[in-house]
């Protein structure tokens, strides 16, 4: 399930949306898979032994599932981490050994706390548990040998025919009458929270993720969808500005309250609603690309004016100039948010959350050819942090391996998925001076925040003033940065290896093409700080392709260099990006950075059908699905190209513009 809301109040995503809601597939694998004559309510008694006392916890029904998952996870930990969690002779948990390891200690404490909180809390229970020397699971109506010996918890495997029937009923939706597959149509079963990366949200490890009930789900559809079991949904809405079909909150028992991220059910990426959304998103990035240099230069000019004034401008002007500049030149995320409501979890930091500790000011000493620290009261040679971290160097919107003369800023902060971003960025001298003033001011505040008071709403509002396009956002800029990098890097690395490509055999050429593609994509991943996990230093090459790089860039590059798209896209991406393969022109080199010819071509291509049928409803669809072509900015582009259009085309464009005002 996706954990993001793709709502856009400025865009109508659909007129009619019909589906059957999610499928609540959860069936206890410990009761329903048994023959009827053998079925009985399973239970587990956990007898906790201490030197002075003991306590017995009885778990029944769905809590048995949690307990078995708990036991199996400890089995894995014993194999992977080498912690001797079991006393083999009598099948008891060795609590003294468990509490010597941070991971297993947190897991066990959280599980028992979640179990107790699900009924009634016991004061001081965790302290009591930490003093235990054994926990003896007494499992009834379950084969203990299976539980103890299997490395994974048993899972319910439904009949293939049942899966097919459920998929037919729940696996598809209709968007404006067009059938579309649903990405994941079932509600996940209850489980324990086990993060893929143990460094991520350690304090939530082992907490119980409770069963999601129909009354906790919000439905988004045009049809009057009945709730399973005769009850009521949490809410039933008809929001035409969003793509999601339903959503719920993943609930976990926390030590202070219940918390959770909202999870969403969506049509598959191959659906028309997702395809149109992708086209609009990437076309927005193309438009912002044509303006990016102008916007960056304007921030530099504004910084120069501010520094030349005797009277200091408002602090918000400082923040806005620096934030917009760094967004376009460094591609940083904007928001400073915590992705977890768990206590003691460090927040995810974006531009708006940077503090004085996250940035260091440096300058280049041309005499000794080295960088030196430029912080008041600090040793100028104290730049050891540059040797300690694996960081990226950026100069003039590109990644490089060496530094040259100029002003630099060192950024070090924890980003999305708890992955640290380390970057040495060469920036404009006047922006550097403005940032230094802003940092000195932030030092006087209690939280030392550089952009206190700013958030994504502020930044997105400023961005819209540059384009008159209500759909432009900070994410559009990151998409523009990624696409621009990929477009330019593919050209650069291809040209660099041109001689080898000409003389290579078919097999060698195929491998070289993949190498060129991966080099270009790796640069994008580095710039956007897409790493696998916080525990690895390898770059994640999937996120950029799936979410940020316009796939038409890749398709066009393949066509230009006679590379089969199947050599670059796997089967899933071939389906997801079918629209890009179909739309990218094969007869000419497609120029991602120049939107004007394509805009005029798209408008005029529809002229004959529209005029012959006098179909203004189709014209309205054209406008809705290609809204970016009708902004005031595009109107200016069309007017600047008017000398290249014949009279009929001019009249047609005027008709469209007048109709869509």
Protein Blocks (a to p, Z undefined) as FASTA:
>chain_A
ZZbdfbdfkbcfbfbdcdebjadfbccfklmmpcfklgccdddddddddfkbccddddeh
jlmmmmmmmmmmmmmmmmmnopafbcfklopacfklmmmpmklmmmmmmmmmmmmmmmcc
cehklmmmmmpcbdcdddehiafklmmmpmbdcdddddfklmmmmmmmmmpcceehiacd
dfblcdcdddddddfblkgokllgoiacddddfklpccddfbdcddehhiacfbdcddfk
bfbfbdcddddddfkbccdddddddddfkbmklmmmmmmmmmmmmmmmmmmmmmmmmmmm
mmmmmmmpmbdcdfklmmmmmmmmmmmmnopafbdcdfbfbehiacdddfklpcfklpcc
ddddfklopaddddehiafklmmlmmmpccdddeehiacfbdceddddddddddehhiac
dddddddfklmmmmmmmmmmmmmpmnlpakgoiafklmmmmmmmmnopakbcfklmmmmm
mmmmmmmmmmmmmmmmmmmmmmpcfklmmmmmmmmmmmmmmmmmmmnopafblmbcbdcf
klmmmmmmcfklmmmmmmmnopafklmmcfklmmmmmmmmmmmcfkbccdfklmklmmmm
mmmmmmmmmmmnopaklmmmmmmmmmmmmcfklmmmmmmmmmmpcfklmmmmmmmmmmmZ
Z
